[in-house]
Amino acid sequence: MDFAWTPDERRMRTAAVAFARERLAFDLVSLDARGDFNQEGWQRLASFGAAGFPIPRRYGGSELSLSVTAHALEGLGYACADNGLLFALGAHLWACTLPILLFGNEAQRERYLPALARGKRLGGHAMTEPEAGSDVAALQTTATRKGDTYVLQGRKAFVTNGPVADVLIVFATVDPSRGREGLTAFIVEKGLPGLHIEPTGPRMGMRTASLGELRFESCELPVSSRLGEEGAGLTLFSQMMEYERGLVLAPALGAMERTMERCIRRARERQQFGKSIGGFQAISTKLVEMKLRLETARGLVYRFAWLKQQGRSAMFEASLVKLHVSESWVQTSMDAVQLHGGLGYLTETELEREVRDALGSRIFSGTSELQRELVARSMGL
Ligand SMILES: Cc1cc2nc3c(=O)[nH]c(=O)nc-3n(C[C@H](O)[C@H](O)[C@H](O)COP(=O)(O)OP(=O)(O)OC[C@H]3O[C@@H](n4cnc5c(N)ncnc54)[C@H](O)[C@@H]3O)c2cc1C
């Protein structure tokens, strides 16, 4: 067992931190208040190669291994406080770009990957529907085969990047009577006639990532837009969720470290009752717990990346990562507000935004409750 970071991991994390310090420092109080997608941030991330971190060079990507990608994302999260922007990057990478690499045929890879991996086009995925959230197999959007086309009819909700995405992986059933066996994935491009996209209303956090609702009204898609086989949608979705759950929160490792360091500084400097508040055990314990959560979260993320690099299945580990990193991020962010007292409660201190951003991570990519269910099942319960 070797826990040392490789030279590539170290180099990419350092490069990501330097890049984010220089190019990804935004006025987040006003960006967050406006709730707009950080388009400029996206262009800059693309110039760094982030939109194609794990994608092979022949498709326009940076060809980083998953563990080097995880280190780079952690570095971005450490030095860039725009969690929404990095969440948009995660949705683009894990729920659209990588699945096209893994499950697309050569024609689909060549058609979509170069622009996605260079960040010239933005990706996302649409599984959730108003009546099908955790229970994805209950989806109602239909894809009816008509000659050389499928006709899509239905609605999708909570689509990250939806209003600004150019390419979306959309799940629908080719035959509702087949239940989960009917689920099928499609690649849908912006501008498809009959596809209506509306931004979701105001929301708690991750506001610089765009969120939208889709409506498909008799949208005709060529058969060549199908991703994988008919009926393979659920398997494909679980496999892409394995990567998403394992890696979408890699930037949160950096965010937790950034918050923890800020709290350590505050605990040293803030004097009450004649001494620094870090001298009170109630405060130092919070910091120790932050450190413990950070290191355990790191261990789980890096082990997940390592397992996938060995070509091994890591469904169970992906659920553990998702559950632990999201819950850790929420707890660390809330403790940071508490440790800063009244100042932590102010918008300008930018700690309350961290709580709002972190809370979404307990819901997207499968809720914490669902991850506990999945872990329990894999333990034979
Ligand atoms: C910021 C954000 C971004 C998102 N991005 C996307 C996206 O890009 N694409 C996409 O398709 N979806 C996306 N989603 C949707 C997300 O995947 C769903 O919200 C999530 O799967 C939960 O579904 P739901 O909201 O319908 O809640 P429900 O499934 O109705 O769940 C409600 C409550 O019941 C609990 N519950 C449900 N089933 C069980 C069970 N079996 N055991 C225990 N508890 C259970 C849940 O944990 C939750 O607490 C996003 C959501 C958010 C908040």
The ligand as a Gaussian input file, in Angstrom:
#p B3LYP/6-31G(d) Opt

LIG

0 1
 C      -28.664000      20.960000      -6.966000
 C      -29.308000      19.777000      -7.622000
 C      -28.853000      19.357000      -8.852000
 C      -29.447000      18.271000      -9.496000
 N      -29.002000      17.907000     -10.742000
 C      -29.632000      16.908000     -11.412000
 C      -29.265000      16.594000     -12.768000
 O      -28.344000      17.186000     -13.344000
 N      -29.960000      15.619000     -13.412000
 C      -30.974000      14.921000     -12.819000
 O      -31.546000      14.031000     -13.446000
 N      -31.348000      15.204000     -11.529000
 C      -30.712000      16.182000     -10.825000
 N      -31.103000      16.506000      -9.533000
 C      -32.227000      15.805000      -8.948000
 C      -31.811000      14.832000      -7.854000
 O      -31.128000      13.734000      -8.415000
 C      -33.085000      14.435000      -7.104000
 O      -33.572000      15.598000      -6.453000
 C      -32.816000      13.339000      -6.099000
 O      -32.515000      12.126000      -6.761000
 C      -34.012000      13.109000      -5.163000
 O      -35.204000      13.014000      -5.882000
 P      -36.466000      13.890000      -5.428000
 O      -36.043000      15.301000      -5.339000
 O      -37.605000      13.565000      -6.316000
 O      -36.796000      13.411000      -3.955000
 P      -37.616000      12.085000      -3.561000
 O      -37.078000      10.906000      -4.283000
 O      -39.054000      12.371000      -3.623000
 O      -37.180000      11.950000      -2.045000
 C      -37.776000      12.707000      -0.987000
 C      -37.196000      12.216000       0.324000
 O      -37.485000      10.814000       0.500000
 C      -36.280000      10.090000       0.684000
 N      -36.383000       8.778000       0.064000
 C      -36.830000       8.475000      -1.181000
 N      -36.715000       7.159000      -1.411000
 C      -36.160000       6.623000      -0.312000
 C      -35.767000       5.308000       0.077000
 N      -35.896000       4.266000      -0.744000
 N      -35.240000       5.135000       1.300000
 C      -35.075000       6.177000       2.145000
 N      -35.428000       7.447000       1.851000
 C      -35.950000       7.656000       0.646000
 C      -35.198000      10.927000       0.032000
 O      -33.923000      10.635000       0.535000
 C      -35.650000      12.335000       0.364000
 O      -35.246000      12.679000       1.650000
 C      -30.507000      17.565000      -8.869000
 C      -30.954000      17.982000      -7.599000
 C      -30.371000      19.072000      -6.984000
 C      -30.883000      19.512000      -5.640000

